[in-house]
Amino acid sequence: MTPAELSAAVLSAVAACLQSGDFAGTVPTEAVVERPKSREHGDYTTNVALRLAKAAGKSGREVGEAVAARLRDTSGIARVDVAGPGFLNITLAAGTLGETAHAVVQAGQTYGTSDALAGQQINLEFVSANPTGPVHLGHTRWAALGDSLHRLLEAAGAQVTSEHYTNDHGSQLDKFAASLYAAAQGRPVPDDGYHGDYILDVAAQVVAAEPGVLELPAGEALEAFRSTGQQLMLDSVRASLARFRVEFDVWFSEDSMYASGEVDAAIDRLRAQGHVYDADGAVWLRTTDFGDDKDRVLVRSNGEKTYFASDAAYYLDKRGRVFDRLVYMLGADHHGYVGRLRAIAACAGDDPAQTLEILIGQLVKLVRDGEELRLSKRSGTIVTLDDFVDLVGVDAGRYSLARWSADTPLTLDIAEITRKSSDNPVYYVQYAHARTCNAKRNAAEVGIGLDVFVPELLENPRETVLLTALGDFPRVVATAAELRAPHRIARYLEDLAGNYHRWYDECRIIPKADEPIEDVNRTRAWVNEATRIVLANGLQLLGVSAPERM
């Protein structure tokens, strides 16, 4: 019996109590079942009786006793105790918990998925940056977290579109073009331009792709360096992200909204809704009506549209694509965008609390030999995504970035996250998966397969702990998706790996040389396979490989 099945049984018992008039109230939408802190309190505990007590007009213990009486008649439940003010401590019947292994193996790659977020249409934007340089370490953290969150949301049943917003309109592209043009001519790059070896490389690629570009008039040459250089840089960004196992469903161009007139249309729409006004020769959006600290300029007095105008048009574009939830994953320097984006949503007639979600990530530092590797996109001393992958590899990089909450400042030591030892979390989890594969191979060599399953034989306390952890996986995935917290998957996998190692050391799959192969050994092969599946499924959610040998 999985936690989800037990939760359903608890709700069924509550419904039976209400129908019989044991107490008043309504059946709650969910009954949370959790592992108790002490194994002496059973396999699972729930506080459902405490939640029902007020509406029932009775004490939690009275409600608990009524629900417990119904639960005790449920197949697979051996014992239900009412503890304290009304907690229900549930002990499963022998073999019931063991059935978890069978359920996991039967579900295979789908184990852990659910419909917790079914029906939600989510647009998930992350990494978005100017196509003026390579993906740097700050973007890389969002790449790992954003892609993992995409996988998690889909596993929880949501329909998700991952999106990269390309800032390809405005002055930064002009500076980029000027930097490339200067580099191609052998002149110093402007002080406010982009620096670094990559500028020399891209400039040379533009010259190769556009023969004669240096003989064109300056204006035409700059436009060629802008358009071709931007595309070359964008192609490079795509390739770097793909190498990091990050793919986007949509690459959205800011400039496309200007070319199509979408920005003007957005301003007109907001004006028609009464939120746009003219003052001092400029066009403003009255965002202070919705909590912003000041009104925002959409069009400057010189007729130039602002980044805020693009942000407003982009929000309306997303909403027009029938997304009911827009998730923005922004860098640590974007706190000021929270109020602005919420004001845009409100001006558009939406409830920001319902349609908008903004996640702000903290900075990440990379340390080697005790020294921080410095980041500065324009000076050319950046640590790029490709540098990061070269230094630590995709698996160590993705796992190490994903195992911490986004709002936690993070310092990664290259030596620590690449160490092949049990104190390195990614190695520890991957080794556990490889160990399950090795155990499976060794068992097959002596004739132990998955042809016999007798769950009531799984009586060792280590088996109880491991099977309970395996049963928790779907709940962990659903919760991680709902809380936008991929790090919960990593921490779960580390706990699972520890439980597996302890189980493996105590519960033999292959008997000793002088002992016969018995059904308990064959049944433990199912537990081993179930653990392999959950480890692999969890690593897949983080975009990390599950090696079969290490």
MARRO-204401 format. One record per residue (C-alpha): x, y, z; residue in three letters; residue number from 1. Coordinates in steps of 0.5 Angstrom, whole numbers, plus 500, padded with zeros to 3 digits. Example, Ala and Ser with C-alpha at 12.3 -4.5 7.8 and 13.67 -1.06 7.14 Angstrom:
BEGIN
x_y_z_type_seq
525_491_516_Ala_1
527_498_514_Ser_2
//
This chain:
BEGIN
x_y_z_type_seq
500_500_500_Met_1
503_507_498_Thr_2
502_513_502_Pro_3
497_515_496_Ala_4
493_509_497_Glu_5
493_510_505_Leu_6
491_517_504_Ser_7
485_515_500_Ala_8
483_509_505_Ala_9
483_515_510_Val_10
479_519_506_Leu_11
474_513_505_Ser_12
474_512_513_Ala_13
472_519_514_Val_14
467_519_509_Ala_15
464_513_512_Ala_16
464_516_519_Cys_17
460_522_516_Leu_18
455_518_512_Gln_19
454_514_519_Ser_20
453_521_523_Gly_21
459_519_527_Asp_22
461_527_527_Phe_23
459_533_522_Ala_24
463_536_517_Gly_25
465_535_510_Thr_26
470_530_507_Val_27
477_534_506_Pro_28
480_534_499_Thr_29
486_531_502_Glu_30
489_527_508_Ala_31
496_528_509_Val_32
500_521_511_Val_33
507_522_514_Glu_34
512_517_517_Arg_35
512_518_524_Pro_36
519_521_527_Lys_37
519_514_531_Ser_38
518_507_529_Arg_39
515_506_535_Glu_40
509_510_533_His_41
507_505_527_Gly_42
509_506_519_Asp_43
505_512_518_Tyr_44
501_518_522_Thr_45
496_523_520_Thr_46
493_529_523_Asn_47
486_528_519_Val_48
482_528_526_Ala_49
485_534_528_Leu_50
483_538_522_Arg_51
476_535_522_Leu_52
475_537_530_Ala_53
472_544_530_Lys_54
467_543_524_Ala_55
465_536_528_Ala_56
464_540_535_Gly_57
468_534_538_Lys_58
475_533_541_Ser_59
480_531_536_Gly_60
481_524_540_Arg_61
473_523_539_Glu_62
474_524_532_Val_63
480_520_531_Gly_64
477_514_535_Glu_65
471_514_530_Ala_66
476_514_524_Val_67
480_509_527_Ala_68
475_504_528_Ala_69
473_505_520_Arg_70
480_504_518_Leu_71
482_498_522_Arg_72
477_494_518_Asp_73
481_496_512_Thr_74
485_491_508_Ser_75
492_492_509_Gly_76
492_495_515_Ile_77
494_492_522_Ala_78
493_497_527_Arg_79
491_504_528_Val_80
492_508_535_Asp_81
490_514_537_Val_82
495_518_540_Ala_83
496_525_544_Gly_84
490_530_542_Pro_85
488_526_536_Gly_86
494_523_531_Phe_87
492_517_528_Leu_88
498_512_528_Asn_89
498_507_523_Ile_90
501_500_522_Thr_91
501_496_516_Leu_92
499_489_515_Ala_93
505_484_514_Ala_94
506_484_506_Gly_95
502_490_505_Thr_96
508_495_505_Leu_97
512_490_501_Gly_98
507_491_496_Glu_99
510_497_495_Thr_100
516_494_491_Ala_101
512_490_486_His_102
508_497_485_Ala_103
514_501_483_Val_104
517_495_479_Val_105
510_495_475_Gln_106
510_502_474_Ala_107
517_503_472_Gly_108
519_510_469_Gln_109
512_512_470_Thr_110
513_511_478_Tyr_111
513_518_481_Gly_112
508_521_476_Thr_113
502_524_478_Ser_114
496_528_477_Asp_115
497_533_482_Ala_116
498_539_478_Leu_117
493_536_472_Ala_118
490_542_468_Gly_119
495_547_469_Gln_120
498_551_463_Gln_121
505_553_465_Ile_122
510_558_462_Asn_123
516_557_465_Leu_124
522_562_463_Glu_125
529_562_465_Phe_126
536_563_463_Val_127
534_569_459_Ser_128
539_574_457_Ala_129
542_578_452_Asn_130
545_574_446_Pro_131
552_578_447_Thr_132
556_573_450_Gly_133
556_566_452_Pro_134
552_563_458_Val_135
556_565_465_His_136
555_561_471_Leu_137
549_565_474_Gly_138
545_563_468_His_139
548_556_469_Thr_140
544_556_476_Arg_141
538_557_473_Trp_142
539_553_467_Ala_143
540_547_472_Ala_144
534_549_476_Leu_145
529_551_471_Gly_146
530_545_467_Asp_147
529_541_473_Ser_148
523_544_475_Leu_149
520_543_468_His_150
521_536_469_Arg_151
518_536_476_Leu_152
512_540_473_Leu_153
511_535_468_Glu_154
511_529_472_Ala_155
506_532_477_Ala_156
501_533_471_Gly_157
502_540_469_Ala_158
502_542_461_Gln_159
509_546_461_Val_160
512_550_456_Thr_161
519_552_457_Ser_162
521_559_454_Glu_163
528_563_453_His_164
527_570_452_Tyr_165
532_573_448_Thr_166
533_580_449_Asn_167
535_582_442_Asp_168
533_589_442_His_169
536_595_444_Gly_170
542_599_446_Ser_171
546_592_448_Gln_172
546_590_441_Leu_173
548_596_439_Asp_174
554_596_443_Lys_175
555_588_441_Phe_176
556_590_434_Ala_177
560_596_435_Ala_178
565_591_439_Ser_179
565_586_434_Leu_180
566_591_428_Tyr_181
572_594_432_Ala_182
575_587_434_Ala_183
575_585_426_Ala_184
578_592_424_Gln_185
584_591_429_Gly_186
581_597_433_Arg_187
580_597_441_Pro_188
573_595_443_Val_189
569_601_446_Pro_190
570_602_453_Asp_191
562_601_454_Asp_192
563_595_449_Gly_193
564_588_450_Tyr_194
571_585_452_His_195
574_578_452_Gly_196
577_573_447_Asp_197
570_571_445_Tyr_198
569_578_441_Ile_199
575_576_437_Leu_200
572_569_435_Asp_201
565_572_434_Val_202
568_578_430_Ala_203
572_573_425_Ala_204
566_568_424_Gln_205
562_574_422_Val_206
568_576_417_Val_207
568_569_414_Ala_208
560_569_414_Ala_209
560_576_411_Glu_210
565_577_405_Pro_211
567_584_404_Gly_212
563_586_410_Val_213
569_591_412_Leu_214
569_594_406_Glu_215
562_596_407_Leu_216
560_603_409_Pro_217
560_604_417_Ala_218
553_604_418_Gly_219
552_597_413_Glu_220
558_594_417_Ala_221
555_595_424_Leu_222
548_592_422_Glu_223
551_586_419_Ala_224
556_585_425_Phe_225
549_586_429_Arg_226
545_581_425_Ser_227
550_576_424_Thr_228
554_576_430_Gly_229
547_576_434_Gln_230
545_569_431_Gln_231
552_566_432_Leu_232
552_568_439_Met_233
545_565_440_Leu_234
547_559_436_Asp_235
553_558_441_Ser_236
548_559_447_Val_237
544_554_444_Arg_238
549_549_443_Ala_239
552_550_450_Ser_240
545_549_454_Leu_241
544_543_450_Ala_242
551_540_452_Arg_243
548_541_459_Phe_244
542_537_457_Arg_245
537_544_457_Val_246
533_544_451_Glu_247
527_550_451_Phe_248
520_549_447_Asp_249
520_556_445_Val_250
526_561_444_Trp_251
522_568_444_Phe_252
525_574_441_Ser_253
524_581_444_Glu_254
525_584_437_Asp_255
520_580_434_Ser_256
514_584_438_Met_257
517_590_435_Tyr_258
517_588_428_Ala_259
510_585_429_Ser_260
507_592_432_Gly_261
506_588_438_Glu_262
509_593_443_Val_263
505_598_440_Asp_264
498_594_441_Ala_265
500_592_448_Ala_266
501_600_450_Ile_267
494_601_446_Asp_268
491_596_450_Arg_269
493_598_457_Leu_270
491_605_455_Arg_271
484_603_453_Ala_272
484_600_460_Gln_273
485_607_463_Gly_274
492_605_466_His_275
496_609_461_Val_276
497_617_461_Tyr_277
502_622_457_Asp_278
506_627_461_Ala_279
513_631_460_Asp_280
513_628_453_Gly_281
513_621_455_Ala_282
508_615_455_Val_283
507_612_462_Trp_284
504_606_465_Leu_285
500_608_472_Arg_286
503_602_476_Thr_287
503_606_483_Thr_288
495_604_483_Asp_289
497_597_484_Phe_290
503_597_489_Gly_291
509_599_485_Asp_292
514_605_488_Asp_293
513_609_482_Lys_294
510_610_475_Asp_295
514_607_469_Arg_296
515_610_463_Val_297
513_606_457_Leu_298
516_611_451_Val_299
521_616_453_Arg_300
520_623_450_Ser_301
525_622_445_Asn_302
520_617_442_Gly_303
524_611_444_Glu_304
521_605_448_Lys_305
523_602_454_Thr_306
525_595_456_Tyr_307
519_596_461_Phe_308
514_597_454_Ala_309
517_590_452_Ser_310
516_587_459_Asp_311
509_589_458_Ala_312
508_587_451_Ala_313
511_580_453_Tyr_314
507_579_459_Tyr_315
500_580_454_Leu_316
503_575_449_Asp_317
504_570_454_Lys_318
497_571_457_Arg_319
495_571_450_Gly_320
498_564_449_Arg_321
493_561_454_Val_322
498_560_459_Phe_323
494_561_466_Asp_324
501_561_470_Arg_325
507_565_468_Leu_326
513_563_472_Val_327
519_568_471_Tyr_328
526_565_474_Met_329
530_571_475_Leu_330
537_573_477_Gly_331
539_576_484_Ala_332
539_583_481_Asp_333
532_583_479_His_334
528_584_485_His_335
526_590_483_Gly_336
522_587_477_Tyr_337
517_583_482_Val_338
513_590_483_Gly_339
513_592_476_Arg_340
511_585_473_Leu_341
506_584_478_Arg_342
503_591_476_Ala_343
503_590_469_Ile_344
499_584_471_Ala_345
494_588_475_Ala_346
494_593_469_Cys_347
492_588_464_Ala_348
486_586_469_Gly_349
489_580_472_Asp_350
490_578_479_Asp_351
498_577_480_Pro_352
497_572_485_Ala_353
493_567_480_Gln_354
497_568_474_Thr_355
504_571_476_Leu_356
510_567_480_Glu_357
517_570_480_Ile_358
523_566_483_Leu_359
529_570_485_Ile_360
535_566_485_Gly_361
542_568_489_Gln_362
549_568_486_Leu_363
553_562_485_Val_364
561_562_486_Lys_365
566_557_484_Leu_366
572_556_488_Val_367
578_552_486_Arg_368
584_552_490_Asp_369
581_556_495_Gly_370
580_562_490_Glu_371
574_564_487_Glu_372
573_564_480_Leu_373
571_571_478_Arg_374
565_573_474_Leu_375
565_579_469_Ser_376
561_579_463_Lys_377
564_585_459_Arg_378
571_584_462_Ser_379
572_577_459_Gly_380
574_574_465_Thr_381
567_570_466_Ile_382
566_563_468_Val_383
562_560_462_Thr_384
557_554_462_Leu_385
562_551_458_Asp_386
568_552_462_Asp_387
564_550_468_Phe_388
562_543_464_Val_389
569_542_463_Asp_390
571_543_470_Leu_391
566_539_473_Val_392
562_535_468_Gly_393
555_535_467_Val_394
552_531_472_Asp_395
556_534_478_Ala_396
555_541_475_Gly_397
547_540_475_Arg_398
546_536_481_Tyr_399
550_541_485_Ser_400
546_547_483_Leu_401
540_543_483_Ala_402
541_540_491_Arg_403
540_547_494_Trp_404
534_552_494_Ser_405
534_558_489_Ala_406
534_563_494_Asp_407
540_560_498_Thr_408
547_563_496_Pro_409
552_558_494_Leu_410
559_557_493_Thr_411
561_551_490_Leu_412
568_548_491_Asp_413
571_544_484_Ile_414
575_539_488_Ala_415
569_537_493_Glu_416
564_536_487_Ile_417
568_532_483_Thr_418
571_528_488_Arg_419
569_520_487_Lys_420
567_519_495_Ser_421
561_518_499_Ser_422
562_525_502_Asp_423
560_528_495_Asn_424
553_527_494_Pro_425
552_526_487_Val_426
557_521_487_Tyr_427
554_518_493_Tyr_428
547_517_489_Val_429
550_515_483_Gln_430
554_510_486_Tyr_431
547_507_490_Ala_432
544_506_483_His_433
550_503_480_Ala_434
550_498_486_Arg_435
543_496_485_Thr_436
545_495_477_Cys_437
551_490_480_Asn_438
547_487_485_Ala_439
542_485_479_Lys_440
547_482_475_Arg_441
550_478_480_Asn_442
543_475_482_Ala_443
542_474_475_Ala_444
548_470_475_Glu_445
546_465_480_Val_446
539_464_478_Gly_447
535_470_482_Ile_448
530_474_478_Gly_449
523_477_479_Leu_450
519_470_478_Asp_451
517_470_486_Val_452
515_475_490_Phe_453
512_474_497_Val_454
512_481_500_Pro_455
510_478_507_Glu_456
517_475_508_Leu_457
520_483_508_Leu_458
520_483_515_Glu_459
527_486_517_Asn_460
527_493_520_Pro_461
532_496_514_Arg_462
527_493_509_Glu_463
521_497_513_Thr_464
525_503_512_Val_465
527_502_505_Leu_466
520_500_503_Leu_467
517_506_506_Thr_468
522_511_503_Ala_469
520_508_496_Leu_470
513_509_497_Gly_471
514_516_499_Asp_472
517_518_492_Phe_473
511_520_489_Pro_474
509_525_494_Arg_475
516_528_494_Val_476
515_529_487_Val_477
509_532_487_Ala_478
511_537_493_Thr_479
517_539_490_Ala_480
513_541_484_Ala_481
508_545_488_Glu_482
513_548_492_Leu_483
518_549_486_Arg_484
523_546_489_Ala_485
528_541_485_Pro_486
533_541_491_His_487
527_536_495_Arg_488
529_531_490_Ile_489
536_531_491_Ala_490
535_531_498_Arg_491
530_525_498_Tyr_492
535_521_493_Leu_493
541_522_498_Glu_494
537_519_504_Asp_495
534_513_499_Leu_496
541_512_497_Ala_497
543_511_505_Gly_498
537_507_506_Asn_499
539_502_501_Tyr_500
546_502_503_His_501
544_500_510_Arg_502
539_495_507_Trp_503
544_492_502_Tyr_504
549_491_508_Asp_505
544_487_512_Glu_506
539_484_508_Cys_507
542_479_503_Arg_508
540_478_496_Ile_509
545_472_494_Ile_510
545_467_500_Pro_511
552_465_503_Lys_512
555_460_499_Ala_513
553_454_504_Asp_514
546_457_504_Glu_515
540_455_499_Pro_516
536_460_495_Ile_517
530_462_498_Glu_518
524_466_497_Asp_519
526_471_501_Val_520
532_472_497_Asn_521
528_472_490_Arg_522
523_477_494_Thr_523
529_482_496_Arg_524
531_482_488_Ala_525
524_486_487_Trp_526
526_491_493_Val_527
533_492_489_Asn_528
530_493_483_Glu_529
525_498_486_Ala_530
530_502_489_Thr_531
534_502_482_Arg_532
528_505_479_Ile_533
526_510_484_Val_534
534_512_484_Leu_535
534_513_476_Ala_536
527_516_476_Asn_537
529_521_481_Gly_538
536_523_477_Leu_539
532_524_471_Gln_540
528_529_474_Leu_541
535_533_475_Leu_542
537_531_469_Gly_543
543_527_471_Val_544
545_520_469_Ser_545
544_514_472_Ala_546
550_510_471_Pro_547
550_502_471_Glu_548
557_501_473_Arg_549
562_506_477_Met_550
//
